[in-house]
Amino acid sequence: MAGQHDHDDHDHGHGPGHGHAHAGHSHGVAADADRRWLTSALALIVVFMAAEVVVGFAASSLALISDAAHMLTDAASIVLALVAMRLAARPARGGYTYGLKRAEILSAQANGVTLLVLSVWLGYEAVTRLIDPPAVQGGLVLVTALVGVVVNIAAAWCMSKANRSSLNVEGAFQHVLTDLYAFIATAVAGLVMLTTGFARADAIASLIVVALMLKAGTGLVRDSGRIFLEAAPAGVDPDALADRLVDAPQVEEIHDLHVWEITSGQPALSAHILVTPGGDCHAVRRELQRRLRDEYRITHTTLQVDHVGEDDDQELLQITTADTLPTAADHCADSHGPVHRAGPHPH
């Protein structure tokens, strides 16, 4: 088991005009608390799931059986989340320079995929029963569903205490939350069947659950996919961010700007910065890091800072005029992404 780790902000020198900084993170205590909350939710779910399977078959209720199947995936999702948290807490070593932090994203994506697969199966079964509804014991369904609502509220409360900014925890939470909605729908269906004898209410409740599962599963697959594809964090516009950085004093140009998430809630950024001849590269780097930290909450940054006109093979600054200022092409033969320069410019 990996212990708590803390490390302060620190800079690494990379030669003249270069800077590299990382912000520290303290996750040990919070991760332990998250594991305790998830384990409590897991215990509640497993106990009730076993009882629900028995009652579901006794009452011939697809809604209850589908809820039990969903609760099985709830339990599996929490176990997967707990395993992923253990793996993500391990320190970086060998070829895994980020450690196994994205194990949590794998877990979230697996949770999303299982929700989608289950929704297809349950949707098919619900449509079949909608066409030819079997006899269902509404009273037994209603009582079991009401107990399920209470159990899932307790489980959802436990999980809401964990760090839901983690996509891994959020994935498991979405499983439990959709199950809570499912029990509410099932309870309504049981009441309808008990009072009116309308047997198709059970299948209709199942279809409502399917819709909720599709929504939650799609969101998890989409969000985890963005992290795997190293898209910019949600809510961060790279062009607007670059404009904010290039607006800093002494900054002439920014290119090779990349902003992504190492794992959910841990954004990172790298960029090549060109400053005016004679400018203070270290002061520029510190100012850009301050803006990124205070305005965008990005603390894991790698900034290469050079003077405009600086020859990569020489440490001395070459004096240039405004008419001969080199561009990104003079520094990077193959610049990735747009080039951002000081002053008005279109995107």
Summary of the structure (lengths in Angstrom):
residues: 347
radius of gyration: 26.9
end to end distance: 47.7
largest distance: 88.9
contacts: 1182
relative contact order: 0.13
helix: 58%
strand: 13%
